Amino acid sequence: MDTLVFFSGHPDALELYRVFEDLLYREFPCVNRRVQKTQITFYNRHVFACVSFARVKKKAELPEGYLVITIGLPAPLESPRIAVKTEPYPNRWTHHIVISRPEELDGELTDWIRASYDFAEAK
């Protein structure tokens, strides 16, 4: 599936996605990407980040042009930026982060993604 097809229902989020994708390729030059119907996954040996439009908040609470970044870590993150976190398996925490502006793709988020990358690589 093509990236433009994925964003056909959410064209206002495409530019934000491009900024996110550039960040990932800059930080992780050997990353792989797969575009699927409901998400775009980034992986090394295993998936470490996903982009989607998952409803992790009530529709009225979601900003215009948003993306949901999903990462997996061995422990829960404590931050108001985390919209939802779950522990689907022992010591495997899934975190959903809503972003709507390029400035939210900051050092803190990059550090979390790096930790998720390292966690996926070590599995």
Phi and psi restraints in degrees (range 20) as a CNS / XPLOR table:
assign (resid 1 and name C) (resid 2 and name N)
       (resid 2 and name CA) (resid 2 and name C) 1.0 -88.1 20.0 2
assign (resid 2 and name N) (resid 2 and name CA)
       (resid 2 and name C) (resid 3 and name N) 1.0 147.5 20.0 2
assign (resid 2 and name C) (resid 3 and name N)
       (resid 3 and name CA) (resid 3 and name C) 1.0 -58.8 20.0 2
assign (resid 3 and name N) (resid 3 and name CA)
       (resid 3 and name C) (resid 4 and name N) 1.0 -41.9 20.0 2
assign (resid 3 and name C) (resid 4 and name N)
       (resid 4 and name CA) (resid 4 and name C) 1.0 -63.9 20.0 2
assign (resid 4 and name N) (resid 4 and name CA)
       (resid 4 and name C) (resid 5 and name N) 1.0 -35.0 20.0 2
assign (resid 4 and name C) (resid 5 and name N)
       (resid 5 and name CA) (resid 5 and name C) 1.0 -66.2 20.0 2
assign (resid 5 and name N) (resid 5 and name CA)
       (resid 5 and name C) (resid 6 and name N) 1.0 -42.6 20.0 2
assign (resid 5 and name C) (resid 6 and name N)
       (resid 6 and name CA) (resid 6 and name C) 1.0 -56.7 20.0 2
assign (resid 6 and name N) (resid 6 and name CA)
       (resid 6 and name C) (resid 7 and name N) 1.0 -40.2 20.0 2
assign (resid 6 and name C) (resid 7 and name N)
       (resid 7 and name CA) (resid 7 and name C) 1.0 -91.5 20.0 2
assign (resid 7 and name N) (resid 7 and name CA)
       (resid 7 and name C) (resid 8 and name N) 1.0 5.9 20.0 2
assign (resid 7 and name C) (resid 8 and name N)
       (resid 8 and name CA) (resid 8 and name C) 1.0 -59.6 20.0 2
assign (resid 8 and name N) (resid 8 and name CA)
       (resid 8 and name C) (resid 9 and name N) 1.0 -32.0 20.0 2
assign (resid 8 and name C) (resid 9 and name N)
       (resid 9 and name CA) (resid 9 and name C) 1.0 -88.6 20.0 2
assign (resid 9 and name N) (resid 9 and name CA)
       (resid 9 and name C) (resid 10 and name N) 1.0 -6.2 20.0 2
assign (resid 9 and name C) (resid 10 and name N)
       (resid 10 and name CA) (resid 10 and name C) 1.0 -140.4 20.0 2
assign (resid 10 and name N) (resid 10 and name CA)
       (resid 10 and name C) (resid 11 and name N) 1.0 55.8 20.0 2
assign (resid 10 and name C) (resid 11 and name N)
       (resid 11 and name CA) (resid 11 and name C) 1.0 -62.1 20.0 2
assign (resid 11 and name N) (resid 11 and name CA)
       (resid 11 and name C) (resid 12 and name N) 1.0 -24.3 20.0 2
assign (resid 11 and name C) (resid 12 and name N)
       (resid 12 and name CA) (resid 12 and name C) 1.0 -70.0 20.0 2
assign (resid 12 and name N) (resid 12 and name CA)
       (resid 12 and name C) (resid 13 and name N) 1.0 -12.4 20.0 2
assign (resid 12 and name C) (resid 13 and name N)
       (resid 13 and name CA) (resid 13 and name C) 1.0 -100.2 20.0 2
assign (resid 13 and name N) (resid 13 and name CA)
       (resid 13 and name C) (resid 14 and name N) 1.0 -5.1 20.0 2
assign (resid 13 and name C) (resid 14 and name N)
       (resid 14 and name CA) (resid 14 and name C) 1.0 -63.0 20.0 2
assign (resid 14 and name N) (resid 14 and name CA)
       (resid 14 and name C) (resid 15 and name N) 1.0 -44.3 20.0 2
assign (resid 14 and name C) (resid 15 and name N)
       (resid 15 and name CA) (resid 15 and name C) 1.0 -64.4 20.0 2
assign (resid 15 and name N) (resid 15 and name CA)
       (resid 15 and name C) (resid 16 and name N) 1.0 -40.1 20.0 2
assign (resid 15 and name C) (resid 16 and name N)
       (resid 16 and name CA) (resid 16 and name C) 1.0 -62.0 20.0 2
assign (resid 16 and name N) (resid 16 and name CA)
       (resid 16 and name C) (resid 17 and name N) 1.0 -41.4 20.0 2
assign (resid 16 and name C) (resid 17 and name N)
       (resid 17 and name CA) (resid 17 and name C) 1.0 -60.7 20.0 2
assign (resid 17 and name N) (resid 17 and name CA)
       (resid 17 and name C) (resid 18 and name N) 1.0 -42.7 20.0 2
assign (resid 17 and name C) (resid 18 and name N)
       (resid 18 and name CA) (resid 18 and name C) 1.0 -58.8 20.0 2
assign (resid 18 and name N) (resid 18 and name CA)
       (resid 18 and name C) (resid 19 and name N) 1.0 -41.0 20.0 2
assign (resid 18 and name C) (resid 19 and name N)
       (resid 19 and name CA) (resid 19 and name C) 1.0 -63.9 20.0 2
assign (resid 19 and name N) (resid 19 and name CA)
       (resid 19 and name C) (resid 20 and name N) 1.0 -43.6 20.0 2
assign (resid 19 and name C) (resid 20 and name N)
       (resid 20 and name CA) (resid 20 and name C) 1.0 -62.8 20.0 2
assign (resid 20 and name N) (resid 20 and name CA)
       (resid 20 and name C) (resid 21 and name N) 1.0 -45.9 20.0 2
assign (resid 20 and name C) (resid 21 and name N)
       (resid 21 and name CA) (resid 21 and name C) 1.0 -61.3 20.0 2
assign (resid 21 and name N) (resid 21 and name CA)
       (resid 21 and name C) (resid 22 and name N) 1.0 -43.0 20.0 2
assign (resid 21 and name C) (resid 22 and name N)
       (resid 22 and name CA) (resid 22 and name C) 1.0 -59.6 20.0 2
assign (resid 22 and name N) (resid 22 and name CA)
       (resid 22 and name C) (resid 23 and name N) 1.0 -41.7 20.0 2
assign (resid 22 and name C) (resid 23 and name N)
       (resid 23 and name CA) (resid 23 and name C) 1.0 -59.5 20.0 2
assign (resid 23 and name N) (resid 23 and name CA)
       (resid 23 and name C) (resid 24 and name N) 1.0 -46.6 20.0 2
assign (resid 23 and name C) (resid 24 and name N)
       (resid 24 and name CA) (resid 24 and name C) 1.0 -63.8 20.0 2
assign (resid 24 and name N) (resid 24 and name CA)
       (resid 24 and name C) (resid 25 and name N) 1.0 -45.0 20.0 2
assign (resid 24 and name C) (resid 25 and name N)
       (resid 25 and name CA) (resid 25 and name C) 1.0 -67.6 20.0 2
assign (resid 25 and name N) (resid 25 and name CA)
       (resid 25 and name C) (resid 26 and name N) 1.0 -29.6 20.0 2
assign (resid 25 and name C) (resid 26 and name N)
       (resid 26 and name CA) (resid 26 and name C) 1.0 -71.7 20.0 2
assign (resid 26 and name N) (resid 26 and name CA)
       (resid 26 and name C) (resid 27 and name N) 1.0 -43.0 20.0 2
assign (resid 26 and name C) (resid 27 and name N)
       (resid 27 and name CA) (resid 27 and name C) 1.0 -78.3 20.0 2
assign (resid 27 and name N) (resid 27 and name CA)
       (resid 27 and name C) (resid 28 and name N) 1.0 -32.7 20.0 2
assign (resid 27 and name C) (resid 28 and name N)
       (resid 28 and name CA) (resid 28 and name C) 1.0 -132.4 20.0 2
assign (resid 28 and name N) (resid 28 and name CA)
       (resid 28 and name C) (resid 29 and name N) 1.0 79.9 20.0 2
assign (resid 28 and name C) (resid 29 and name N)
       (resid 29 and name CA) (resid 29 and name C) 1.0 -59.2 20.0 2
assign (resid 29 and name N) (resid 29 and name CA)
       (resid 29 and name C) (resid 30 and name N) 1.0 -24.8 20.0 2
assign (resid 29 and name C) (resid 30 and name N)
       (resid 30 and name CA) (resid 30 and name C) 1.0 -99.3 20.0 2
assign (resid 30 and name N) (resid 30 and name CA)
       (resid 30 and name C) (resid 31 and name N) 1.0 17.6 20.0 2
assign (resid 30 and name C) (resid 31 and name N)
       (resid 31 and name CA) (resid 31 and name C) 1.0 -69.6 20.0 2
assign (resid 31 and name N) (resid 31 and name CA)
       (resid 31 and name C) (resid 32 and name N) 1.0 147.5 20.0 2
assign (resid 31 and name C) (resid 32 and name N)
       (resid 32 and name CA) (resid 32 and name C) 1.0 -107.0 20.0 2
assign (resid 32 and name N) (resid 32 and name CA)
       (resid 32 and name C) (resid 33 and name N) 1.0 154.7 20.0 2
assign (resid 32 and name C) (resid 33 and name N)
       (resid 33 and name CA) (resid 33 and name C) 1.0 -135.9 20.0 2
assign (resid 33 and name N) (resid 33 and name CA)
       (resid 33 and name C) (resid 34 and name N) 1.0 141.9 20.0 2
assign (resid 33 and name C) (resid 34 and name N)
       (resid 34 and name CA) (resid 34 and name C) 1.0 -135.3 20.0 2
assign (resid 34 and name N) (resid 34 and name CA)
       (resid 34 and name C) (resid 35 and name N) 1.0 125.1 20.0 2
assign (resid 34 and name C) (resid 35 and name N)
       (resid 35 and name CA) (resid 35 and name C) 1.0 -95.4 20.0 2
assign (resid 35 and name N) (resid 35 and name CA)
       (resid 35 and name C) (resid 36 and name N) 1.0 122.3 20.0 2
assign (resid 35 and name C) (resid 36 and name N)
       (resid 36 and name CA) (resid 36 and name C) 1.0 -119.1 20.0 2
assign (resid 36 and name N) (resid 36 and name CA)
       (resid 36 and name C) (resid 37 and name N) 1.0 180.0 20.0 2
assign (resid 36 and name C) (resid 37 and name N)
       (resid 37 and name CA) (resid 37 and name C) 1.0 -64.2 20.0 2
assign (resid 37 and name N) (resid 37 and name CA)
       (resid 37 and name C) (resid 38 and name N) 1.0 -40.9 20.0 2
assign (resid 37 and name C) (resid 38 and name N)
       (resid 38 and name CA) (resid 38 and name C) 1.0 -110.2 20.0 2
assign (resid 38 and name N) (resid 38 and name CA)
       (resid 38 and name C) (resid 39 and name N) 1.0 -7.9 20.0 2
assign (resid 38 and name C) (resid 39 and name N)
       (resid 39 and name CA) (resid 39 and name C) 1.0 -159.6 20.0 2
assign (resid 39 and name N) (resid 39 and name CA)
       (resid 39 and name C) (resid 40 and name N) 1.0 160.8 20.0 2
assign (resid 39 and name C) (resid 40 and name N)
       (resid 40 and name CA) (resid 40 and name C) 1.0 -111.2 20.0 2
assign (resid 40 and name N) (resid 40 and name CA)
       (resid 40 and name C) (resid 41 and name N) 1.0 124.0 20.0 2
assign (resid 40 and name C) (resid 41 and name N)
       (resid 41 and name CA) (resid 41 and name C) 1.0 -107.6 20.0 2
assign (resid 41 and name N) (resid 41 and name CA)
       (resid 41 and name C) (resid 42 and name N) 1.0 145.4 20.0 2
assign (resid 41 and name C) (resid 42 and name N)
       (resid 42 and name CA) (resid 42 and name C) 1.0 -119.9 20.0 2
assign (resid 42 and name N) (resid 42 and name CA)
       (resid 42 and name C) (resid 43 and name N) 1.0 133.0 20.0 2
assign (resid 42 and name C) (resid 43 and name N)
       (resid 43 and name CA) (resid 43 and name C) 1.0 -147.4 20.0 2
assign (resid 43 and name N) (resid 43 and name CA)
       (resid 43 and name C) (resid 44 and name N) 1.0 156.1 20.0 2
assign (resid 43 and name C) (resid 44 and name N)
       (resid 44 and name CA) (resid 44 and name C) 1.0 -109.3 20.0 2
assign (resid 44 and name N) (resid 44 and name CA)
       (resid 44 and name C) (resid 45 and name N) 1.0 -104.8 20.0 2
assign (resid 44 and name C) (resid 45 and name N)
       (resid 45 and name CA) (resid 45 and name C) 1.0 -74.1 20.0 2
assign (resid 45 and name N) (resid 45 and name CA)
       (resid 45 and name C) (resid 46 and name N) 1.0 -32.5 20.0 2
assign (resid 45 and name C) (resid 46 and name N)
       (resid 46 and name CA) (resid 46 and name C) 1.0 -138.0 20.0 2
assign (resid 46 and name N) (resid 46 and name CA)
       (resid 46 and name C) (resid 47 and name N) 1.0 164.8 20.0 2
assign (resid 46 and name C) (resid 47 and name N)
       (resid 47 and name CA) (resid 47 and name C) 1.0 -63.6 20.0 2
assign (resid 47 and name N) (resid 47 and name CA)
       (resid 47 and name C) (resid 48 and name N) 1.0 133.2 20.0 2
assign (resid 47 and name C) (resid 48 and name N)
       (resid 48 and name CA) (resid 48 and name C) 1.0 -123.3 20.0 2
assign (resid 48 and name N) (resid 48 and name CA)
       (resid 48 and name C) (resid 49 and name N) 1.0 -14.8 20.0 2
assign (resid 48 and name C) (resid 49 and name N)
       (resid 49 and name CA) (resid 49 and name C) 1.0 -154.1 20.0 2
assign (resid 49 and name N) (resid 49 and name CA)
       (resid 49 and name C) (resid 50 and name N) 1.0 145.2 20.0 2
assign (resid 49 and name C) (resid 50 and name N)
       (resid 50 and name CA) (resid 50 and name C) 1.0 -134.2 20.0 2
assign (resid 50 and name N) (resid 50 and name CA)
       (resid 50 and name C) (resid 51 and name N) 1.0 150.2 20.0 2
assign (resid 50 and name C) (resid 51 and name N)
       (resid 51 and name CA) (resid 51 and name C) 1.0 -117.8 20.0 2
assign (resid 51 and name N) (resid 51 and name CA)
       (resid 51 and name C) (resid 52 and name N) 1.0 132.9 20.0 2
assign (resid 51 and name C) (resid 52 and name N)
       (resid 52 and name CA) (resid 52 and name C) 1.0 -154.3 20.0 2
assign (resid 52 and name N) (resid 52 and name CA)
       (resid 52 and name C) (resid 53 and name N) 1.0 -177.1 20.0 2
assign (resid 52 and name C) (resid 53 and name N)
       (resid 53 and name CA) (resid 53 and name C) 1.0 -117.6 20.0 2
assign (resid 53 and name N) (resid 53 and name CA)
       (resid 53 and name C) (resid 54 and name N) 1.0 32.8 20.0 2
assign (resid 53 and name C) (resid 54 and name N)
       (resid 54 and name CA) (resid 54 and name C) 1.0 -55.7 20.0 2
assign (resid 54 and name N) (resid 54 and name CA)
       (resid 54 and name C) (resid 55 and name N) 1.0 141.2 20.0 2
assign (resid 54 and name C) (resid 55 and name N)
       (resid 55 and name CA) (resid 55 and name C) 1.0 -83.5 20.0 2
assign (resid 55 and name N) (resid 55 and name CA)
       (resid 55 and name C) (resid 56 and name N) 1.0 85.7 20.0 2
assign (resid 55 and name C) (resid 56 and name N)
       (resid 56 and name CA) (resid 56 and name C) 1.0 -94.1 20.0 2
assign (resid 56 and name N) (resid 56 and name CA)
       (resid 56 and name C) (resid 57 and name N) 1.0 -3.1 20.0 2
assign (resid 56 and name C) (resid 57 and name N)
       (resid 57 and name CA) (resid 57 and name C) 1.0 -141.1 20.0 2
assign (resid 57 and name N) (resid 57 and name CA)
       (resid 57 and name C) (resid 58 and name N) 1.0 168.6 20.0 2
assign (resid 57 and name C) (resid 58 and name N)
       (resid 58 and name CA) (resid 58 and name C) 1.0 -62.3 20.0 2
assign (resid 58 and name N) (resid 58 and name CA)
       (resid 58 and name C) (resid 59 and name N) 1.0 146.5 20.0 2
assign (resid 58 and name C) (resid 59 and name N)
       (resid 59 and name CA) (resid 59 and name C) 1.0 -52.8 20.0 2
assign (resid 59 and name N) (resid 59 and name CA)
       (resid 59 and name C) (resid 60 and name N) 1.0 -40.8 20.0 2
assign (resid 59 and name C) (resid 60 and name N)
       (resid 60 and name CA) (resid 60 and name C) 1.0 -65.3 20.0 2
assign (resid 60 and name N) (resid 60 and name CA)
       (resid 60 and name C) (resid 61 and name N) 1.0 -21.5 20.0 2
assign (resid 60 and name C) (resid 61 and name N)
       (resid 61 and name CA) (resid 61 and name C) 1.0 -91.0 20.0 2
assign (resid 61 and name N) (resid 61 and name CA)
       (resid 61 and name C) (resid 62 and name N) 1.0 -7.9 20.0 2
assign (resid 61 and name C) (resid 62 and name N)
       (resid 62 and name CA) (resid 62 and name C) 1.0 -88.4 20.0 2
assign (resid 62 and name N) (resid 62 and name CA)
       (resid 62 and name C) (resid 63 and name N) 1.0 133.2 20.0 2
assign (resid 62 and name C) (resid 63 and name N)
       (resid 63 and name CA) (resid 63 and name C) 1.0 -74.3 20.0 2
assign (resid 63 and name N) (resid 63 and name CA)
       (resid 63 and name C) (resid 64 and name N) 1.0 166.2 20.0 2
assign (resid 63 and name C) (resid 64 and name N)
       (resid 64 and name CA) (resid 64 and name C) 1.0 -68.2 20.0 2
assign (resid 64 and name N) (resid 64 and name CA)
       (resid 64 and name C) (resid 65 and name N) 1.0 146.2 20.0 2
assign (resid 64 and name C) (resid 65 and name N)
       (resid 65 and name CA) (resid 65 and name C) 1.0 60.9 20.0 2
assign (resid 65 and name N) (resid 65 and name CA)
       (resid 65 and name C) (resid 66 and name N) 1.0 39.7 20.0 2
assign (resid 65 and name C) (resid 66 and name N)
       (resid 66 and name CA) (resid 66 and name C) 1.0 -92.0 20.0 2
assign (resid 66 and name N) (resid 66 and name CA)
       (resid 66 and name C) (resid 67 and name N) 1.0 161.3 20.0 2
assign (resid 66 and name C) (resid 67 and name N)
       (resid 67 and name CA) (resid 67 and name C) 1.0 -129.3 20.0 2
assign (resid 67 and name N) (resid 67 and name CA)
       (resid 67 and name C) (resid 68 and name N) 1.0 151.6 20.0 2
assign (resid 67 and name C) (resid 68 and name N)
       (resid 68 and name CA) (resid 68 and name C) 1.0 -108.0 20.0 2
assign (resid 68 and name N) (resid 68 and name CA)
       (resid 68 and name C) (resid 69 and name N) 1.0 121.0 20.0 2
assign (resid 68 and name C) (resid 69 and name N)
       (resid 69 and name CA) (resid 69 and name C) 1.0 -99.0 20.0 2
assign (resid 69 and name N) (resid 69 and name CA)
       (resid 69 and name C) (resid 70 and name N) 1.0 126.5 20.0 2
assign (resid 69 and name C) (resid 70 and name N)
       (resid 70 and name CA) (resid 70 and name C) 1.0 -115.8 20.0 2
assign (resid 70 and name N) (resid 70 and name CA)
       (resid 70 and name C) (resid 71 and name N) 1.0 131.4 20.0 2
assign (resid 70 and name C) (resid 71 and name N)
       (resid 71 and name CA) (resid 71 and name C) 1.0 -134.1 20.0 2
assign (resid 71 and name N) (resid 71 and name CA)
       (resid 71 and name C) (resid 72 and name N) 1.0 159.0 20.0 2
assign (resid 71 and name C) (resid 72 and name N)
       (resid 72 and name CA) (resid 72 and name C) 1.0 -119.8 20.0 2
assign (resid 72 and name N) (resid 72 and name CA)
       (resid 72 and name C) (resid 73 and name N) 1.0 136.3 20.0 2
assign (resid 72 and name C) (resid 73 and name N)
       (resid 73 and name CA) (resid 73 and name C) 1.0 -139.0 20.0 2
assign (resid 73 and name N) (resid 73 and name CA)
       (resid 73 and name C) (resid 74 and name N) 1.0 162.2 20.0 2
assign (resid 73 and name C) (resid 74 and name N)
       (resid 74 and name CA) (resid 74 and name C) 1.0 -78.5 20.0 2
assign (resid 74 and name N) (resid 74 and name CA)
       (resid 74 and name C) (resid 75 and name N) 1.0 -9.6 20.0 2
assign (resid 74 and name C) (resid 75 and name N)
       (resid 75 and name CA) (resid 75 and name C) 1.0 -145.8 20.0 2
assign (resid 75 and name N) (resid 75 and name CA)
       (resid 75 and name C) (resid 76 and name N) 1.0 157.2 20.0 2
assign (resid 75 and name C) (resid 76 and name N)
       (resid 76 and name CA) (resid 76 and name C) 1.0 -73.1 20.0 2
assign (resid 76 and name N) (resid 76 and name CA)
       (resid 76 and name C) (resid 77 and name N) 1.0 143.4 20.0 2
assign (resid 76 and name C) (resid 77 and name N)
       (resid 77 and name CA) (resid 77 and name C) 1.0 -90.0 20.0 2
assign (resid 77 and name N) (resid 77 and name CA)
       (resid 77 and name C) (resid 78 and name N) 1.0 140.8 20.0 2
assign (resid 77 and name C) (resid 78 and name N)
       (resid 78 and name CA) (resid 78 and name C) 1.0 -110.2 20.0 2
assign (resid 78 and name N) (resid 78 and name CA)
       (resid 78 and name C) (resid 79 and name N) 1.0 101.5 20.0 2
assign (resid 78 and name C) (resid 79 and name N)
       (resid 79 and name CA) (resid 79 and name C) 1.0 -158.8 20.0 2
assign (resid 79 and name N) (resid 79 and name CA)
       (resid 79 and name C) (resid 80 and name N) 1.0 143.1 20.0 2
assign (resid 79 and name C) (resid 80 and name N)
       (resid 80 and name CA) (resid 80 and name C) 1.0 -66.3 20.0 2
assign (resid 80 and name N) (resid 80 and name CA)
       (resid 80 and name C) (resid 81 and name N) 1.0 -13.1 20.0 2
assign (resid 80 and name C) (resid 81 and name N)
       (resid 81 and name CA) (resid 81 and name C) 1.0 -74.9 20.0 2
assign (resid 81 and name N) (resid 81 and name CA)
       (resid 81 and name C) (resid 82 and name N) 1.0 -19.2 20.0 2
assign (resid 81 and name C) (resid 82 and name N)
       (resid 82 and name CA) (resid 82 and name C) 1.0 -80.8 20.0 2
assign (resid 82 and name N) (resid 82 and name CA)
       (resid 82 and name C) (resid 83 and name N) 1.0 116.1 20.0 2
assign (resid 82 and name C) (resid 83 and name N)
       (resid 83 and name CA) (resid 83 and name C) 1.0 -75.2 20.0 2
assign (resid 83 and name N) (resid 83 and name CA)
       (resid 83 and name C) (resid 84 and name N) 1.0 -43.1 20.0 2
assign (resid 83 and name C) (resid 84 and name N)
       (resid 84 and name CA) (resid 84 and name C) 1.0 -148.1 20.0 2
assign (resid 84 and name N) (resid 84 and name CA)
       (resid 84 and name C) (resid 85 and name N) 1.0 142.6 20.0 2
assign (resid 84 and name C) (resid 85 and name N)
       (resid 85 and name CA) (resid 85 and name C) 1.0 -138.5 20.0 2
assign (resid 85 and name N) (resid 85 and name CA)
       (resid 85 and name C) (resid 86 and name N) 1.0 141.5 20.0 2
assign (resid 85 and name C) (resid 86 and name N)
       (resid 86 and name CA) (resid 86 and name C) 1.0 -139.0 20.0 2
assign (resid 86 and name N) (resid 86 and name CA)
       (resid 86 and name C) (resid 87 and name N) 1.0 159.7 20.0 2
assign (resid 86 and name C) (resid 87 and name N)
       (resid 87 and name CA) (resid 87 and name C) 1.0 -117.8 20.0 2
assign (resid 87 and name N) (resid 87 and name CA)
       (resid 87 and name C) (resid 88 and name N) 1.0 83.3 20.0 2
assign (resid 87 and name C) (resid 88 and name N)
       (resid 88 and name CA) (resid 88 and name C) 1.0 -67.0 20.0 2
assign (resid 88 and name N) (resid 88 and name CA)
       (resid 88 and name C) (resid 89 and name N) 1.0 -25.7 20.0 2
assign (resid 88 and name C) (resid 89 and name N)
       (resid 89 and name CA) (resid 89 and name C) 1.0 -138.1 20.0 2
assign (resid 89 and name N) (resid 89 and name CA)
       (resid 89 and name C) (resid 90 and name N) 1.0 154.5 20.0 2
assign (resid 89 and name C) (resid 90 and name N)
       (resid 90 and name CA) (resid 90 and name C) 1.0 -54.9 20.0 2
assign (resid 90 and name N) (resid 90 and name CA)
       (resid 90 and name C) (resid 91 and name N) 1.0 130.2 20.0 2
assign (resid 90 and name C) (resid 91 and name N)
       (resid 91 and name CA) (resid 91 and name C) 1.0 61.4 20.0 2
assign (resid 91 and name N) (resid 91 and name CA)
       (resid 91 and name C) (resid 92 and name N) 1.0 27.0 20.0 2
assign (resid 91 and name C) (resid 92 and name N)
       (resid 92 and name CA) (resid 92 and name C) 1.0 -133.0 20.0 2
assign (resid 92 and name N) (resid 92 and name CA)
       (resid 92 and name C) (resid 93 and name N) 1.0 101.5 20.0 2
assign (resid 92 and name C) (resid 93 and name N)
       (resid 93 and name CA) (resid 93 and name C) 1.0 -102.4 20.0 2
assign (resid 93 and name N) (resid 93 and name CA)
       (resid 93 and name C) (resid 94 and name N) 1.0 130.2 20.0 2
assign (resid 93 and name C) (resid 94 and name N)
       (resid 94 and name CA) (resid 94 and name C) 1.0 -101.1 20.0 2
assign (resid 94 and name N) (resid 94 and name CA)
       (resid 94 and name C) (resid 95 and name N) 1.0 130.2 20.0 2
assign (resid 94 and name C) (resid 95 and name N)
       (resid 95 and name CA) (resid 95 and name C) 1.0 -122.2 20.0 2
assign (resid 95 and name N) (resid 95 and name CA)
       (resid 95 and name C) (resid 96 and name N) 1.0 133.1 20.0 2
assign (resid 95 and name C) (resid 96 and name N)
       (resid 96 and name CA) (resid 96 and name C) 1.0 -112.8 20.0 2
assign (resid 96 and name N) (resid 96 and name CA)
       (resid 96 and name C) (resid 97 and name N) 1.0 126.9 20.0 2
assign (resid 96 and name C) (resid 97 and name N)
       (resid 97 and name CA) (resid 97 and name C) 1.0 -123.8 20.0 2
assign (resid 97 and name N) (resid 97 and name CA)
       (resid 97 and name C) (resid 98 and name N) 1.0 124.5 20.0 2
assign (resid 97 and name C) (resid 98 and name N)
       (resid 98 and name CA) (resid 98 and name C) 1.0 -90.5 20.0 2
assign (resid 98 and name N) (resid 98 and name CA)
       (resid 98 and name C) (resid 99 and name N) 1.0 128.6 20.0 2
assign (resid 98 and name C) (resid 99 and name N)
       (resid 99 and name CA) (resid 99 and name C) 1.0 -126.4 20.0 2
assign (resid 99 and name N) (resid 99 and name CA)
       (resid 99 and name C) (resid 100 and name N) 1.0 149.1 20.0 2
assign (resid 99 and name C) (resid 100 and name N)
       (resid 100 and name CA) (resid 100 and name C) 1.0 -141.5 20.0 2
assign (resid 100 and name N) (resid 100 and name CA)
       (resid 100 and name C) (resid 101 and name N) 1.0 -1.8 20.0 2
assign (resid 100 and name C) (resid 101 and name N)
       (resid 101 and name CA) (resid 101 and name C) 1.0 -139.2 20.0 2
assign (resid 101 and name N) (resid 101 and name CA)
       (resid 101 and name C) (resid 102 and name N) 1.0 144.3 20.0 2
assign (resid 101 and name C) (resid 102 and name N)
       (resid 102 and name CA) (resid 102 and name C) 1.0 -56.1 20.0 2
assign (resid 102 and name N) (resid 102 and name CA)
       (resid 102 and name C) (resid 103 and name N) 1.0 -33.1 20.0 2
assign (resid 102 and name C) (resid 103 and name N)
       (resid 103 and name CA) (resid 103 and name C) 1.0 -67.9 20.0 2
assign (resid 103 and name N) (resid 103 and name CA)
       (resid 103 and name C) (resid 104 and name N) 1.0 -13.6 20.0 2
assign (resid 103 and name C) (resid 104 and name N)
       (resid 104 and name CA) (resid 104 and name C) 1.0 -77.3 20.0 2
assign (resid 104 and name N) (resid 104 and name CA)
       (resid 104 and name C) (resid 105 and name N) 1.0 -11.6 20.0 2
assign (resid 104 and name C) (resid 105 and name N)
       (resid 105 and name CA) (resid 105 and name C) 1.0 -87.3 20.0 2
assign (resid 105 and name N) (resid 105 and name CA)
       (resid 105 and name C) (resid 106 and name N) 1.0 65.3 20.0 2
assign (resid 105 and name C) (resid 106 and name N)
       (resid 106 and name CA) (resid 106 and name C) 1.0 -103.5 20.0 2
assign (resid 106 and name N) (resid 106 and name CA)
       (resid 106 and name C) (resid 107 and name N) 1.0 -172.3 20.0 2
assign (resid 106 and name C) (resid 107 and name N)
       (resid 107 and name CA) (resid 107 and name C) 1.0 -61.5 20.0 2
assign (resid 107 and name N) (resid 107 and name CA)
       (resid 107 and name C) (resid 108 and name N) 1.0 -38.0 20.0 2
assign (resid 107 and name C) (resid 108 and name N)
       (resid 108 and name CA) (resid 108 and name C) 1.0 -62.4 20.0 2
assign (resid 108 and name N) (resid 108 and name CA)
       (resid 108 and name C) (resid 109 and name N) 1.0 -49.1 20.0 2
assign (resid 108 and name C) (resid 109 and name N)
       (resid 109 and name CA) (resid 109 and name C) 1.0 -63.5 20.0 2
assign (resid 109 and name N) (resid 109 and name CA)
       (resid 109 and name C) (resid 110 and name N) 1.0 -41.0 20.0 2
assign (resid 109 and name C) (resid 110 and name N)
       (resid 110 and name CA) (resid 110 and name C) 1.0 -60.9 20.0 2
assign (resid 110 and name N) (resid 110 and name CA)
       (resid 110 and name C) (resid 111 and name N) 1.0 -40.3 20.0 2
assign (resid 110 and name C) (resid 111 and name N)
       (resid 111 and name CA) (resid 111 and name C) 1.0 -62.5 20.0 2
assign (resid 111 and name N) (resid 111 and name CA)
       (resid 111 and name C) (resid 112 and name N) 1.0 -41.5 20.0 2
assign (resid 111 and name C) (resid 112 and name N)
       (resid 112 and name CA) (resid 112 and name C) 1.0 -64.4 20.0 2
assign (resid 112 and name N) (resid 112 and name CA)
       (resid 112 and name C) (resid 113 and name N) 1.0 -41.7 20.0 2
assign (resid 112 and name C) (resid 113 and name N)
       (resid 113 and name CA) (resid 113 and name C) 1.0 -65.8 20.0 2
assign (resid 113 and name N) (resid 113 and name CA)
       (resid 113 and name C) (resid 114 and name N) 1.0 -40.4 20.0 2
assign (resid 113 and name C) (resid 114 and name N)
       (resid 114 and name CA) (resid 114 and name C) 1.0 -61.2 20.0 2
assign (resid 114 and name N) (resid 114 and name CA)
       (resid 114 and name C) (resid 115 and name N) 1.0 -41.9 20.0 2
assign (resid 114 and name C) (resid 115 and name N)
       (resid 115 and name CA) (resid 115 and name C) 1.0 -63.7 20.0 2
assign (resid 115 and name N) (resid 115 and name CA)
       (resid 115 and name C) (resid 116 and name N) 1.0 -38.4 20.0 2
assign (resid 115 and name C) (resid 116 and name N)
       (resid 116 and name CA) (resid 116 and name C) 1.0 -67.0 20.0 2
assign (resid 116 and name N) (resid 116 and name CA)
       (resid 116 and name C) (resid 117 and name N) 1.0 -40.5 20.0 2
assign (resid 116 and name C) (resid 117 and name N)
       (resid 117 and name CA) (resid 117 and name C) 1.0 -58.9 20.0 2
assign (resid 117 and name N) (resid 117 and name CA)
       (resid 117 and name C) (resid 118 and name N) 1.0 -49.0 20.0 2
assign (resid 117 and name C) (resid 118 and name N)
       (resid 118 and name CA) (resid 118 and name C) 1.0 -63.5 20.0 2
assign (resid 118 and name N) (resid 118 and name CA)
       (resid 118 and name C) (resid 119 and name N) 1.0 -40.1 20.0 2
assign (resid 118 and name C) (resid 119 and name N)
       (resid 119 and name CA) (resid 119 and name C) 1.0 -63.5 20.0 2
assign (resid 119 and name N) (resid 119 and name CA)
       (resid 119 and name C) (resid 120 and name N) 1.0 -43.9 20.0 2
assign (resid 119 and name C) (resid 120 and name N)
       (resid 120 and name CA) (resid 120 and name C) 1.0 -65.3 20.0 2
assign (resid 120 and name N) (resid 120 and name CA)
       (resid 120 and name C) (resid 121 and name N) 1.0 -39.5 20.0 2
assign (resid 120 and name C) (resid 121 and name N)
       (resid 121 and name CA) (resid 121 and name C) 1.0 -65.7 20.0 2
assign (resid 121 and name N) (resid 121 and name CA)
       (resid 121 and name C) (resid 122 and name N) 1.0 -32.5 20.0 2
assign (resid 121 and name C) (resid 122 and name N)
       (resid 122 and name CA) (resid 122 and name C) 1.0 -83.4 20.0 2
assign (resid 122 and name N) (resid 122 and name CA)
       (resid 122 and name C) (resid 123 and name N) 1.0 -11.2 20.0 2
